[in-house]
């Protein structure tokens, strides 16, 4: 897949890099560009899933931007306000994604694209939804949120990973209580990683700040939510989520829920059925009315 390394500067002066691929075809859907957002500690080049979807979108006539958020990789070095800063998944505030998404939208608008779809996976799905919940952009005509993890304290406590989660949570809380919230610690949940105590409590604490089920009603654009049946059955971050998501879809006409048979969190061996679902949804988008039509 041929393209070019590009960069944008967010409104809070953070520099982000990405990979832009132009399509040589006329768009077959009501979107002319897409922004693909990685998950926790990911980046624009390492996701096999997002790279596969990028190729399919380009074949559909959609220009593609695979973009980093400031939470890419565990730690990274970039510039902010002209100064070098360290950031990354280990210390990010997920709320800053609103600036990252907006920065990439403005990059595409400056390149002449007016109808943009956000496609995010895992934490990237939450970032896509959150960005439009707090500051909807008229150029964003739809959001495909793939396996948006439910970041809910009570659900984690009630899950099969209860002990792993509580051990990490208590360690983070102890550091914060001691005035050491910016210190990195080793957490085994949601997977073995290093994170600052402040960031851990912000993502996974009882305030449920990024539990999208509580604020998705603020998203006005058409939304496709996809999940793998295996992750719904096996992943502690998805326990009990399907009925909640389906109730939301009944209450909100702009939501569509689709479960991909046998798919895990990364859709291993299920890229094609996932793409078929996304393609069908894209072909039903009607940006003039900001709705989705069944096809």
Secondary structure, DSSP 8 states (H G I E B T S, - for coil): ---EEEEEE-TT-BEEEEEEE--SS--SSS-SEEEEE--TT--TTT-HHHHHHHHHHHHTT-EEEEE--TT-SSSEEEEETTEEEEESTTT--GGGHHHHHHHHHHHHHHTT---EEEEEETHHHHHHHHHHHHS--TTEEEEEEES-----HHHHHHSTTHHHHHHHHHHHHHHHHTT-TTSEEEE-SSSSEEEEHHHHHHHHSTT-TT-GGGTGGG--SEEEEEEEHHHHHH-GGGTTHHHHHHHHHHH-TTEEEEEETT--TT-TT-HHHHHHHHHHHHHTEETTTTEE---
